[in-house]
Amino acid sequence: MSTIQICPSILNADRSNLAAEIRRIEADADWLHLDVMDSIFVPAQTFSFDDSVKIIQGTSLPVDSHLMIANPDEVASEYARAGSKSVTFHLEASKDPKETLRRIREAGARASVAIKPATPVEFLFDLLDFADMFLVMTVEPGAGGQSFMRDMLPKVKALRSRISEISGSQWIQVDGGISLDTISEARLAGADLFVAGSAVYKSDDAGDMIQALRQRANEVEG
């Protein structure tokens, strides 16, 4: 497994003061996780493309754009061109995931594909040569503050095993319910990147929480 990386999600941040909320994490986070929802693929709606561009270009952190949208094949590479360093789209919404991954890479970002809890992890195996990262959702996408789904961890283990079989270097990210109580389990299963929203933004000190999450994950021998 690669180095642990903590990716705070601004889904649970105070959007009326977003610039200040982002500054709370800039000194300690590895990535800023940008949840883009369109009210079609998931019920909620968050940031428009124009809003996303302002966020991407307004932070010193590399931005990890998670597109929970119905038309990723059409627009995913635009987020890369806007400066996002990693772009993730959902397999369930894509008609041509290999081509969409290719376009993201071509636009200069790490290319990633996500699966919802009901989607078999084996559906990702055909994409190992095309993706830089895989996101295994540990909650249903569309809302923050949900409970961690431990029954998703076998997917992470299976994916890590398959990546190891081909001597691959792809990252595995988990998103949903990551906290001091769950991050060790996710790391032990094989995850490298951890999206934490509520745990970070509902804490008294976001930076301290990020470091505590990193330390807890580091205690697990990979």
C-alpha positions as a Markdown table, in Angstrom:
| # | Residue | x | y | z |
|---|---|---|---|---|
| 1 | Met | 0.0 | 0.0 | 0.0 |
| 2 | Ser | 1.1 | 3.6 | -0.6 |
| 3 | Thr | 1.4 | 6.5 | 1.8 |
| 4 | Ile | -1.8 | 7.4 | 3.8 |
| 5 | Gln | -3.5 | 10.5 | 2.5 |
| 6 | Ile | -6.3 | 12.3 | 4.2 |
| 7 | Cys | -8.9 | 14.1 | 2.0 |
| 8 | Pro | -11.3 | 16.3 | 3.9 |
| 9 | Ser | -14.6 | 16.7 | 2.2 |
| 10 | Ile | -16.1 | 20.2 | 2.2 |
| 11 | Leu | -19.6 | 18.7 | 1.9 |
| 12 | Asn | -20.0 | 19.2 | 5.6 |
| 13 | Ala | -18.3 | 22.6 | 5.7 |
| 14 | Asp | -20.1 | 25.9 | 6.2 |
| 15 | Arg | -20.8 | 26.9 | 2.6 |
| 16 | Ser | -21.7 | 30.4 | 3.6 |
| 17 | Asn | -18.0 | 30.9 | 4.6 |
| 18 | Leu | -16.4 | 28.4 | 2.4 |
| 19 | Ala | -13.1 | 30.2 | 1.9 |
| 20 | Ala | -12.4 | 30.2 | 5.6 |
| 21 | Glu | -13.6 | 26.6 | 5.9 |
| 22 | Ile | -11.0 | 25.5 | 3.3 |
| 23 | Arg | -8.3 | 27.5 | 5.1 |
| 24 | Arg | -9.0 | 25.4 | 8.2 |
| 25 | Ile | -7.6 | 22.3 | 6.5 |
| 26 | Glu | -5.0 | 23.6 | 4.1 |
| 27 | Ala | -2.0 | 23.2 | 6.4 |
| 28 | Asp | -2.7 | 19.6 | 7.3 |
| 29 | Ala | -4.7 | 17.9 | 4.5 |
| 30 | Asp | -3.3 | 16.0 | 1.6 |
| 31 | Trp | -6.2 | 16.8 | -0.7 |
| 32 | Leu | -9.4 | 18.8 | -0.7 |
| 33 | His | -12.3 | 16.5 | -1.7 |
| 34 | Leu | -14.9 | 18.3 | -3.8 |
| 35 | Asp | -18.2 | 16.5 | -3.9 |
| 36 | Val | -20.1 | 17.5 | -7.0 |
| 37 | Met | -23.8 | 16.4 | -7.1 |
| 38 | Asp | -26.3 | 17.2 | -9.7 |
| 39 | Ser | -29.7 | 16.1 | -8.2 |
| 40 | Ile | -30.0 | 13.6 | -10.9 |
| 41 | Phe | -27.5 | 10.8 | -10.2 |
| 42 | Val | -28.0 | 11.5 | -6.5 |
| 43 | Pro | -30.9 | 13.4 | -4.9 |
| 44 | Ala | -28.8 | 16.3 | -3.6 |
| 45 | Gln | -27.2 | 19.2 | -5.5 |
| 46 | Thr | -24.0 | 20.9 | -4.4 |
| 47 | Phe | -21.6 | 22.8 | -6.6 |
| 48 | Ser | -22.0 | 23.9 | -10.2 |
| 49 | Phe | -19.1 | 23.7 | -12.6 |
| 50 | Asp | -18.4 | 27.4 | -12.2 |
| 51 | Asp | -18.5 | 27.0 | -8.4 |
| 52 | Ser | -16.1 | 24.1 | -8.6 |
| 53 | Val | -13.7 | 26.1 | -10.7 |
| 54 | Lys | -13.6 | 28.8 | -8.1 |
| 55 | Ile | -12.9 | 26.2 | -5.4 |
| 56 | Ile | -10.2 | 24.4 | -7.5 |
| 57 | Gln | -8.4 | 27.6 | -8.3 |
| 58 | Gly | -8.8 | 29.2 | -4.9 |
| 59 | Thr | -7.0 | 26.7 | -2.7 |
| 60 | Ser | -3.4 | 25.7 | -2.3 |
| 61 | Leu | -4.4 | 22.1 | -1.9 |
| 62 | Pro | -4.7 | 19.7 | -4.8 |
| 63 | Val | -8.4 | 19.1 | -5.5 |
| 64 | Asp | -9.9 | 15.7 | -5.7 |
| 65 | Ser | -13.1 | 16.1 | -7.6 |
| 66 | His | -15.7 | 13.4 | -7.0 |
| 67 | Leu | -18.4 | 13.7 | -9.7 |
| 68 | Met | -21.7 | 12.2 | -8.6 |
| 69 | Ile | -23.4 | 13.3 | -11.8 |
| 70 | Ala | -25.4 | 11.7 | -14.6 |
| 71 | Asn | -23.2 | 12.8 | -17.5 |
| 72 | Pro | -19.5 | 12.2 | -16.5 |
| 73 | Asp | -18.5 | 11.1 | -20.0 |
| 74 | Glu | -19.3 | 14.6 | -21.2 |
| 75 | Val | -17.7 | 16.7 | -18.5 |
| 76 | Ala | -15.2 | 14.8 | -16.4 |
| 77 | Ser | -12.2 | 16.0 | -18.3 |
| 78 | Glu | -13.4 | 19.6 | -18.0 |
| 79 | Tyr | -12.7 | 19.4 | -14.3 |
| 80 | Ala | -9.2 | 18.2 | -15.1 |
| 81 | Arg | -8.7 | 21.1 | -17.5 |
| 82 | Ala | -9.9 | 23.5 | -14.8 |
| 83 | Gly | -7.0 | 22.4 | -12.5 |
| 84 | Ser | -8.4 | 19.5 | -10.5 |
| 85 | Lys | -5.5 | 17.1 | -9.9 |
| 86 | Ser | -7.7 | 14.0 | -9.5 |
| 87 | Val | -11.1 | 13.4 | -11.1 |
| 88 | Thr | -13.4 | 10.6 | -10.0 |
| 89 | Phe | -16.7 | 9.6 | -11.8 |
| 90 | His | -19.1 | 6.9 | -11.1 |
| 91 | Leu | -19.0 | 3.7 | -13.1 |
| 92 | Glu | -22.8 | 3.4 | -12.8 |
| 93 | Ala | -23.2 | 6.7 | -14.7 |
| 94 | Ser | -20.7 | 6.1 | -17.5 |
| 95 | Lys | -21.3 | 4.6 | -20.9 |
| 96 | Asp | -17.6 | 4.4 | -21.8 |
| 97 | Pro | -15.5 | 4.4 | -18.7 |
| 98 | Lys | -12.2 | 3.6 | -20.4 |
| 99 | Glu | -12.6 | 6.5 | -22.8 |
| 100 | Thr | -13.5 | 8.9 | -19.9 |
| 101 | Leu | -10.5 | 7.8 | -17.9 |
| 102 | Arg | -8.3 | 8.3 | -21.0 |
| 103 | Arg | -9.7 | 11.8 | -21.4 |
| 104 | Ile | -9.1 | 12.7 | -17.8 |
| 105 | Arg | -5.5 | 11.6 | -18.0 |
| 106 | Glu | -5.0 | 13.4 | -21.3 |
| 107 | Ala | -6.2 | 16.6 | -19.6 |
| 108 | Gly | -3.5 | 16.2 | -16.9 |
| 109 | Ala | -5.3 | 14.8 | -13.9 |
| 110 | Arg | -5.2 | 11.4 | -12.1 |
| 111 | Ala | -8.1 | 9.4 | -13.4 |
| 112 | Ser | -10.4 | 7.6 | -11.0 |
| 113 | Val | -13.6 | 5.6 | -11.0 |
| 114 | Ala | -16.0 | 5.0 | -8.2 |
| 115 | Ile | -18.6 | 2.4 | -7.3 |
| 116 | Lys | -21.7 | 2.6 | -5.2 |
| 117 | Pro | -22.3 | 0.0 | -2.4 |
| 118 | Ala | -24.6 | -2.2 | -4.6 |
| 119 | Thr | -22.1 | -2.4 | -7.5 |
| 120 | Pro | -19.8 | -5.5 | -7.5 |
| 121 | Val | -16.1 | -4.7 | -7.2 |
| 122 | Glu | -15.3 | -7.1 | -10.0 |
| 123 | Phe | -16.7 | -4.5 | -12.4 |
| 124 | Leu | -13.6 | -2.5 | -11.7 |
| 125 | Phe | -11.1 | -5.2 | -12.6 |
| 126 | Asp | -11.4 | -4.5 | -16.4 |
| 127 | Leu | -10.3 | -0.9 | -15.7 |
| 128 | Leu | -7.0 | -1.7 | -13.9 |
| 129 | Asp | -4.9 | -0.6 | -16.8 |
| 130 | Phe | -6.8 | 2.7 | -17.3 |
| 131 | Ala | -7.3 | 4.1 | -13.8 |
| 132 | Asp | -4.9 | 5.7 | -11.3 |
| 133 | Met | -7.3 | 5.3 | -8.4 |
| 134 | Phe | -10.5 | 3.5 | -7.4 |
| 135 | Leu | -13.1 | 4.8 | -5.0 |
| 136 | Val | -15.1 | 2.3 | -3.0 |
| 137 | Met | -18.0 | 4.1 | -1.4 |
| 138 | Thr | -18.6 | 3.1 | 2.2 |
| 139 | Val | -22.0 | 4.9 | 2.3 |
| 140 | Glu | -24.6 | 5.6 | -0.3 |
| 141 | Pro | -23.4 | 8.6 | -2.3 |
| 142 | Gly | -25.4 | 11.8 | -2.0 |
| 143 | Ala | -25.3 | 12.9 | 1.6 |
| 144 | Gly | -22.8 | 13.5 | 4.4 |
| 145 | Gly | -23.0 | 12.1 | 8.0 |
| 146 | Gln | -24.0 | 8.6 | 7.1 |
| 147 | Ser | -22.7 | 5.5 | 9.0 |
| 148 | Phe | -19.8 | 3.5 | 7.8 |
| 149 | Met | -20.7 | 0.4 | 5.9 |
| 150 | Arg | -18.3 | -2.3 | 7.1 |
| 151 | Asp | -19.6 | -4.8 | 4.6 |
| 152 | Met | -17.9 | -2.8 | 1.9 |
| 153 | Leu | -14.4 | -3.7 | 3.3 |
| 154 | Pro | -14.3 | -7.1 | 1.5 |
| 155 | Lys | -14.5 | -5.1 | -1.7 |
| 156 | Val | -11.5 | -3.0 | -0.7 |
| 157 | Lys | -9.6 | -6.2 | 0.2 |
| 158 | Ala | -10.5 | -7.9 | -3.1 |
| 159 | Leu | -9.5 | -4.8 | -5.1 |
| 160 | Arg | -6.2 | -4.5 | -3.3 |
| 161 | Ser | -5.5 | -8.2 | -3.9 |
| 162 | Arg | -6.2 | -7.8 | -7.6 |
| 163 | Ile | -4.0 | -4.7 | -7.9 |
| 164 | Ser | -1.1 | -6.6 | -6.1 |
| 165 | Glu | -1.5 | -9.5 | -8.5 |
| 166 | Ile | -0.7 | -7.3 | -11.5 |
| 167 | Ser | 2.0 | -5.4 | -9.6 |
| 168 | Gly | -0.1 | -2.2 | -9.9 |
| 169 | Ser | 0.3 | 1.1 | -8.1 |
| 170 | Gln | -3.3 | 2.3 | -8.2 |
| 171 | Trp | -4.6 | 4.0 | -5.1 |
| 172 | Ile | -7.8 | 2.9 | -3.3 |
| 173 | Gln | -9.9 | 5.5 | -1.8 |
| 174 | Val | -12.8 | 5.1 | 0.7 |
| 175 | Asp | -15.5 | 7.7 | 1.2 |
| 176 | Gly | -18.2 | 7.7 | 3.8 |
| 177 | Gly | -18.3 | 7.4 | 7.6 |
| 178 | Ile | -14.5 | 7.7 | 8.0 |
| 179 | Ser | -13.7 | 8.6 | 11.6 |
| 180 | Leu | -11.2 | 7.7 | 14.3 |
| 181 | Asp | -13.4 | 4.6 | 14.9 |
| 182 | Thr | -13.3 | 3.3 | 11.3 |
| 183 | Ile | -10.2 | 4.5 | 9.6 |
| 184 | Ser | -8.0 | 1.6 | 11.0 |
| 185 | Glu | -10.4 | -1.0 | 9.5 |
| 186 | Ala | -10.3 | 0.7 | 6.1 |
| 187 | Arg | -6.5 | 0.9 | 6.1 |
| 188 | Leu | -6.2 | -2.7 | 7.2 |
| 189 | Ala | -8.5 | -3.7 | 4.2 |
| 190 | Gly | -6.1 | -1.9 | 1.8 |
| 191 | Ala | -7.2 | 1.7 | 1.4 |
| 192 | Asp | -4.7 | 4.5 | 0.9 |
| 193 | Leu | -6.9 | 7.6 | 0.7 |
| 194 | Phe | -9.5 | 8.5 | 3.2 |
| 195 | Val | -12.3 | 11.0 | 2.6 |
| 196 | Ala | -13.4 | 12.5 | 5.9 |
| 197 | Gly | -16.2 | 15.1 | 6.1 |
| 198 | Ser | -18.1 | 15.1 | 9.3 |
| 199 | Ala | -15.2 | 13.9 | 11.4 |
| 200 | Val | -13.1 | 16.8 | 10.3 |
| 201 | Tyr | -15.6 | 19.7 | 10.0 |
| 202 | Lys | -17.6 | 18.8 | 13.2 |
| 203 | Ser | -14.4 | 18.7 | 15.3 |
| 204 | Asp | -13.2 | 21.6 | 17.3 |
| 205 | Asp | -9.9 | 21.7 | 15.5 |
| 206 | Ala | -9.9 | 20.4 | 11.9 |
| 207 | Gly | -6.1 | 20.3 | 11.6 |
| 208 | Asp | -5.8 | 18.3 | 14.8 |
| 209 | Met | -8.4 | 15.8 | 13.6 |
| 210 | Ile | -6.7 | 15.3 | 10.3 |
| 211 | Gln | -3.5 | 14.5 | 12.1 |
| 212 | Ala | -5.3 | 12.2 | 14.5 |
| 213 | Leu | -6.8 | 10.3 | 11.6 |
| 214 | Arg | -3.5 | 10.0 | 9.9 |
| 215 | Gln | -1.8 | 8.7 | 13.1 |
| 216 | Arg | -4.6 | 6.2 | 13.7 |
| 217 | Ala | -4.3 | 4.9 | 10.1 |
| 218 | Asn | -0.5 | 4.8 | 10.4 |
| 219 | Glu | -0.8 | 2.5 | 13.4 |
| 220 | Val | -2.0 | -0.2 | 11.1 |
| 221 | Glu | 0.7 | -2.3 | 9.5 |
| 222 | Gly | 0.0 | -2.5 | 5.7 |
